[in-house]
């Protein structure tokens, strides 16, 4: 943060925050404003409808764009916390072009807006708009599945498709879970729980339950897809790194007329007995270059969970490369 002795070299800029929710903008105990100051070096003061930034020209060049993104988010009542401020700062440092301006998805019923929080997420949503098949590859916490489910719910709400099909390979993640009680659905539900969680965040409970009962939305293990034709559907294959090459080919050849598919996976979390059997690794090699298929990569800068998750992923990546 600039010290008082730099006063002659410092400049101030007043930015109107009219229409912005003050608590969203400032955060609990002013955590968002503190993070803005910490990341950019600017002195930050919020008085009424005016946010004042003070610092050297170099500091202001970083601080003003970040502050403007924060204000835009607060005006739209989007979620905003210190981690979001950190991501906005990283965007400005990297290329000055944040992801919050494009690709917003308005979810009816829950009155929520899903907005990309990184340039990588923005590019991912754009790829889903431009291609019938999109393969999203990257580490945990980058929003691969969440954004794909949001795009699917949006397509269903706009009647661009008639149903959503969500699939996952039923592969144990490095543990032998043994016998699971209950009927077949109860046995596979633990593997599919993350997909239910995403849907519950995006749809009213009664609408979600009705859609599941009428099979407008279907959540099933990948093995259930064999022999079917999925027409007029938005189909998502999650945890695709655990699909075998044969299963991946089977899945891709299920698509019918007016259908689109999103395949998500993390190459560092393959739970198959032989990692080279992963269908995700195969499609990464053989499908690029086919018109209508988009391949998108995420990295640790796209992680939107706790800030430590980003550092943990980076530490593992550095260790595997050593």
ChimeraX attribute file (.defattr): number of C-alpha atoms within 10 A of each C-alpha:
attribute: neighborCount
match mode: 1-to-1
recipient: residues
	/A:1	15
	/A:2	16
	/A:3	11
	/A:4	10
	/A:5	8
	/A:6	11
	/A:7	12
	/A:8	8
	/A:9	11
	/A:10	18
	/A:11	14
	/A:12	15
	/A:13	13
	/A:14	14
	/A:15	16
	/A:16	15
	/A:17	22
	/A:18	13
	/A:19	13
	/A:20	18
	/A:21	16
	/A:22	18
	/A:23	14
	/A:24	21
	/A:25	26
	/A:26	23
	/A:27	17
	/A:28	12
	/A:29	9
	/A:30	16
	/A:31	16
	/A:32	24
	/A:33	24
	/A:34	18
	/A:35	21
	/A:36	26
	/A:37	21
	/A:38	14
	/A:39	20
	/A:40	22
	/A:41	21
	/A:42	27
	/A:43	21
	/A:44	20
	/A:45	16
	/A:46	18
	/A:47	8
	/A:48	10
	/A:49	14
	/A:50	14
	/A:51	19
	/A:52	18
	/A:53	23
	/A:54	23
	/A:55	25
	/A:56	18
	/A:57	13
	/A:58	12
	/A:59	21
	/A:60	22
	/A:61	16
	/A:62	20
	/A:63	24
	/A:64	21
	/A:65	18
	/A:66	25
	/A:67	27
	/A:68	16
	/A:69	19
	/A:70	26
	/A:71	25
	/A:72	17
	/A:73	21
	/A:74	21
	/A:75	17
	/A:76	14
	/A:77	18
	/A:78	17
	/A:79	15
	/A:80	18
	/A:81	19
	/A:82	19
	/A:83	16
	/A:84	21
	/A:85	22
	/A:86	18
	/A:87	23
	/A:88	28
	/A:89	23
	/A:90	18
	/A:91	20
	/A:92	17
	/A:93	15
	/A:94	11
	/A:95	9
	/A:96	16
	/A:97	14
	/A:98	24
	/A:99	21
	/A:100	20
	/A:101	15
	/A:102	16
	/A:103	18
	/A:104	15
	/A:105	18
	/A:106	18
	/A:107	18
	/A:108	15
	/A:109	11
	/A:110	13
	/A:111	10
	/A:112	17
	/A:113	17
	/A:114	18
	/A:115	22
	/A:116	24
	/A:117	22
	/A:118	23
	/A:119	24
	/A:120	21
	/A:121	26
	/A:122	20
	/A:123	18
	/A:124	26
	/A:125	24
	/A:126	14
	/A:127	20
	/A:128	24
	/A:129	14
	/A:130	13
	/A:131	17
	/A:132	18
	/A:133	24
	/A:134	24
	/A:135	27
	/A:136	27
	/A:137	24
	/A:138	20
	/A:139	22
	/A:140	22
	/A:141	19
	/A:142	24
	/A:143	23
	/A:144	29
	/A:145	23
	/A:146	19
	/A:147	21
	/A:148	26
	/A:149	23
	/A:150	23
	/A:151	23
	/A:152	28
	/A:153	24
	/A:154	18
	/A:155	18
	/A:156	18
	/A:157	15
	/A:158	11
	/A:159	11
	/A:160	15
	/A:161	20
	/A:162	17
	/A:163	24
	/A:164	27
	/A:165	20
	/A:166	22
	/A:167	25
	/A:168	25
	/A:169	22
	/A:170	19
	/A:171	17
	/A:172	13
	/A:173	13
	/A:174	11
	/A:175	8
	/A:176	8
	/A:177	8
	/A:178	7
	/A:179	7
	/A:180	11
	/A:181	8
	/A:182	9
	/A:183	8
	/A:184	9
	/A:185	11
	/A:186	11
	/A:187	13
	/A:188	18
	/A:189	16
	/A:190	11
	/A:191	18
	/A:192	19
	/A:193	12
	/A:194	15
	/A:195	20
	/A:196	13
	/A:197	11
	/A:198	16
	/A:199	19
	/A:200	16
	/A:201	14
	/A:202	23
	/A:203	19
	/A:204	14
	/A:205	14
	/A:206	10
	/A:207	12
	/A:208	16
	/A:209	14
	/A:210	12
	/A:211	15
	/A:212	14
	/A:213	11
	/A:214	10
	/A:215	13
	/A:216	16
	/A:217	24
	/A:218	15
	/A:219	20
	/A:220	21
	/A:221	18
	/A:222	20
	/A:223	15
	/A:224	13
	/A:225	16
	/A:226	12
	/A:227	11
	/A:228	13
	/A:229	14
	/A:230	21
	/A:231	17
	/A:232	18
	/A:233	25
	/A:234	29
	/A:235	29
	/A:236	27
	/A:237	26
	/A:238	25
	/A:239	24
	/A:240	27
	/A:241	28
	/A:242	28
	/A:243	28
	/A:244	21
	/A:245	18
	/A:246	11
	/A:247	19
	/A:248	21
	/A:249	14
	/A:250	17
	/A:251	26
	/A:252	15
	/A:253	14
	/A:254	17
	/A:255	21
	/A:256	14
	/A:257	10
	/A:258	14
	/A:259	20
	/A:260	25
	/A:261	26
	/A:262	26
	/A:263	26
	/A:264	24
	/A:265	24
	/A:266	21
	/A:267	18
	/A:268	14
	/A:269	15
	/A:270	23
	/A:271	18
	/A:272	17
	/A:273	10
	/A:274	9
	/A:275	16
	/A:276	13
	/A:277	17
	/A:278	23
	/A:279	20
	/A:280	26
	/A:281	21
	/A:282	16
	/A:283	16
	/A:284	13
	/A:285	9
	/A:286	9
	/A:287	13
	/A:288	13
	/A:289	9
	/A:290	8
	/A:291	10
	/A:292	13
	/A:293	20
	/A:294	21
	/A:295	20
	/A:296	19
	/A:297	16
	/A:298	22
	/A:299	16
	/A:300	18
	/A:301	17
	/A:302	23
	/A:303	26
	/A:304	20
	/A:305	14
	/A:306	10
	/A:307	14
	/A:308	10
	/A:309	16
	/A:310	20
	/A:311	14
	/A:312	12
	/A:313	18
	/A:314	16
	/A:315	12
	/A:316	11
	/A:317	13
	/A:318	10
	/A:319	9
	/A:320	9
	/A:321	7
	/A:322	5
